[in-house]
Amino acid sequence: MAEWLEEGLVGTINGVGTVFIVLVLIAIVISLFKYINKINISSFFKPAVKKTLPGEGSQTNDAIHSTPEVSEEDDAQLIAVIVAAIAASLETSSDQLQVRSFRRINQTNTLWNRR
């Protein structure tokens, strides 16, 4: 009977110790989340830009920083998708909804990028 008690205590200490160690590791990982915002992860996925002389880079810089042109067909498809999503969330058909205006916002100034 003393052996059972000893085995039970060893198992309990191992289980509680393991849980405690895992909780401490989780706390450490959570405390490191504040540094994630400071790391620019997107720079790892962008291709390297070659450095050019001051006179050479004007055309390439304009091409990099210009916004892509969106056609009327893309706008129509986007409006159709938005209307379908709203109709699905309201549980109605899309013929009861009408888009009165549609305005694009600057992609660099979206609500997701504001802090």
C-alpha angles and dihedrals in degrees: 000000000000089000091057091050091049093048091047093052092048091050092047093049091048092050096045091044092051092049091048093051092048091049091051090051091050090050090052092050091049091049089055092057091087089067095054092079091055093056113083100220094172090066089067092061100044119092116249114265115221116233113240136190116272094258096045102053102063096091096042093047090051090051093050096048099039119105119238116254114247118214126222090249091058090051091051092050091048092051090049092052093048092049091048091050092049091047091051092050092048091043093232134114120270094238089073092060126077128191109221099178138007124195128176119218126213108275093220092054102051125136090252092060096047118097 
